[in-house]
């Protein structure tokens, strides 16, 4: 193509069959100069190049030579880790044998008929431990509960509750293999010490997948002091040839030429051989199923921004190596590397930190479940602590059984030359058997003599009991202390002390399990944040349980297990304490919350649903309030309501003979109405005092109350006192009819209360009593009116006297305020003066409450 250098803009057209012309913008062209002075034009494209995935397989981009060198170094390191852990592997294998499950427990003498019994010390502790801990870690309703750090706002509570529902569904439904894998882990943990659970996201299944790994399949450097801080963590995993090819096809593994499986299986570890014995497996050396061994390594390495791929600490032996130059590079970063052991090829390398993490912290996918921590990165188990006792117990048990056997089946010796050669005698119980005697022998006892053996030793039996007791003290498997030291009448404090004494070791182990389960929940939380989409957060019914955005931010969910409560006996003992204290001091406890706590701890499904629905008090209008009280439903007053209007409607209903005073309504309505009337009167008083003082001061009294100043506080007290006086005076006019109505209502309540406890009377007698009551009521009303008038006269006289005192006080306050520099105190003094003089206030007394105008 020729270019005209004089043209500022060049257009190139490409015609199709219809003659249409499409013009290209020269800015979209890419120019590349050639050696002969020409140029190569690259036409632009509207398609943008996709950015590479942060978690892409880097093994596809690193040169094969570098990958081969890295694989050789890694395998060399891993084989060193395996060699250093062989003694632990053999100890773990010994523990499996000592359980007796594989019929090869060492101990006792070897002879025909010798006992092969095994003391159940280890197996008993293991079975109990697994059965006990799985119920604590995986209750039927799920292992996750919410724990909100900071202020539990409604939005945060709702967000955490959604995550709890979703994650519990994941553990129980979406990951059906989680509980079986965890149970396998807990059955092996007491024997080997540390056991491991790996939780990762499977892109094919589109869900998290858990997998249990025994201690003999996890390797860390011998110098590591802690599992999570180790620079290298390796998991040995076996997959089938079909699974290997699936990973290659899906792009999870890099493309390889030779993917045929090994012909023979690799040698098993001692622990795996012992486990095969327990399962009754006899593995063939021929690899019929195409198993492949994969090393999954979490390690630090320098793979990017460097001239040589190497592991952390693997520095080149080069005299020209410049540490300052190396310091400018990225340095060792955490990566996840998978190696096919058969071909010594690295199949996958993935960055093992989050994309937005500037600190490049390692994402650990393997969780350590420790048993008894020791000096080192991996904990110890019962095999290390009680293996010798278990062997001694097995030996003592077999010696006792063998002694009983030989004493019941005695061995005899025969005199040589007795003439009995060639005879084979089979004795049948209850029958006479003849044998040929020797020359000159008249007594069979002169030819054959039984050998004496000692009977079973009582001392050996006591030794067996001592070994058993010492072994079970490590992880006690029963509650014999409770049975021996008390019963149902034992004080709660004593019960808790016995539980703590009997399960001291188990309680510490349970706290470590709680911490490990917390890490599992943290890994699942991270998986949901990195991989799960909103469309995938649905249960089997199609309901969306949570949102992807819920997993942004802190982990506000924790294991449902209680690290301080590790048994139902302990749990119910604590509930007994709460129940006793609530019964002793009912005024200090919320009875419903106590009952709810007890029901929740019983772990019965939906036990809280057995309680009656908690009444919800809503703001109602005055007519609906009357209806609710008639039906026995709770009502309450609210500060923002028009209390005079509510009181007027309430009094109208209370004083009506055909409504509030009707015998079928009054017993239920009147007590609630009196309480509700009290609420509205109190709120009316508070509201008017607040409004009066705020209006006089020119600002809200609530804002003034927040000021931490002694003088302001004192002035506010005096201002409130002045305002209260004015409001009380106004209340005497507004509520002048209420005392009489309340008195009538109390009489009705008393009448119906007593009437419920009496035998029904004759209608004529009831009419007479009603007439007498009306007369008495009229007399009381008349007397009450006289008393009220007298009280009002006295109140007016007192009010006039007090008004003079208040005016003098206000004058003193005004004089004081002239030298007061505090603006808020000045406002309060002025407000008090205004209130006392009766000017510039917003108090409206109205015409009073009169239900019968």
Secondary structure, DSSP 8 states (H G I E B T S, - for coil): ----TT-S----EEE-TT--EEE--GGG-EEEE-TTS-EEEE---S-------TT--GGGTS-HHHHHHHHHHHHHHHHHHHHHTHHHHHHHHHHHHHTTTTS----S--STT------THHHHHHHHHHHHHHHHHS-TT-SEEE---S---HHHHHHHHHHHHHHHHIIIII-THHHHHHHHHHHHHHHHS-EEEEEEEETTTTEEEEEEE-GGGEEE-TT-SSTTT-SEEEEEEEE-HHHHHHHHHHTSS---S-----SB-----HHHHHHHHHHT----SB-SS--EEEEEEEEEEE-SSSSS-EETT-----TT--HHHHHTS---EEEEEEEETTTTEEEEEEE-S-TT-TT------EEEE-SB--SSSS-B-HHHHHHHHHHHHHHHHHHHHHHHHHHHS--EEE-TTSS-TT------TTS-------TT---GGGTEEE-------HHHHHHHHHHHHHHHHHS--S-HHHHHH--TTS-HHHHHHHHHHHTHHHHHHHHHHHHHHHHHHHHHHHHHHHT--GGG-B-TTS-B---GGGGSSS--EEESS-TT--SHHHHHHHHHHHHHHHHH-GGGS-HHHHHHHHHHHHT-TTGGGGS----------HHHHHHHHHTT------TTS-HHHHHHHHHHHHT-TTTTTSHHHHHHHHHHHHHHHHHHHHHHHHHHHHHHHHHHHTS-HHHHHT---HHHHHHHHHHHHHHHHHHHHHHHHHTTTHHHHHHHHHHHHHHHHHHHTS----HHHHHHHHHHHHHHHHHHHHHHHHHHHHHHHHHHHHHHHHHHHHHHHHHHHHHHHTT---HHHHHHHHHHHHHHHT-S-----TT---TT-
